[in-house]
C-alpha cells in the first residue's frame, strides 16, 4: 500500500501532485486495501471485546454503549450477546449494515472497532428502521407473506427521480464507444450477476433486468444480442 501511495500522482491544471498518505485514489488496489484494513480492525476489535467480556476478576470493567460497565453474572450475558450480534453484522468496503442494534449501540461499535480518532474515519448514518432500509444495491423490506426479503435498489435511479430530466444516468457504455462489442454487452452480464446476488424475489429480478435491457435497446443496442446475452446467463444460473 505504501509503494502504491508513493507512486500515486494526479494533475491539477499545470501542476502535478503526488499523494503522501491515505488510500491511493482511483487505483484498482484501493478497494482491497480498504477491505484488508477494516477487516483487520474488526478482527482485532472483536477479539478484544470477547476477552473483556470473559473477565472474571472482581471489579473487572469494560466500556459499553451506555458507558463503563462493571462485569457481573447479570451484566456479562447482555454484553456477550451484544458482541455476538456485532460479529454477525456485515460490511462492504466502507458500507456497514448493523442488524438488531440500536443507534447508541451502532455508535459504540463504530468507535470501538474502527477507532476514528486514529484512522480519521467519519461515520454517516444513512438509514435506520422503522424507515426505509437500503444497503448497497438492495432494499430490505418486510414481506407479510414470507418475512424479511430484499428487492433491487439503485441510488442513481433515486437521484434521477428526485431531480427529474436534468440528471441523465447511463449504466453502460455508449453504443458508439471504442470498446469492443463483447465488452459492451458484457456490462449486462455483470449487471445481472449483481442483481442475482442481492435480490431474493425472482419477479423483482425479472422486472429489473427487463427494464435495463429496454434501456440499452432504446440507446442503440441490438435486441437480438441483448436476448442472447440474457439467455446465456439464464442457462448458467437456472435450469
Secondary structure, DSSP 8 states (H G I E B T S, - for coil): -HHHHHT-EEEETTEEEE--SSS-TT-TTHHHHHHHHHHHHHHHHHHHHHHHHT--STT-EEEETTEEEE--HHHHHHHHHHHHHHHT-EEETTEEE--S--HHHHHHHHHHHH-HHHH---------TTS-EEETTEEEEEETTTEEEEEE--HHHHHHHHHGGG----SS--TTSSS-HHHHHHHHHHHHHHHHHH---HHHHHHHHHHHHHHHHHTT--HHHHHHHHHHHHHHH--
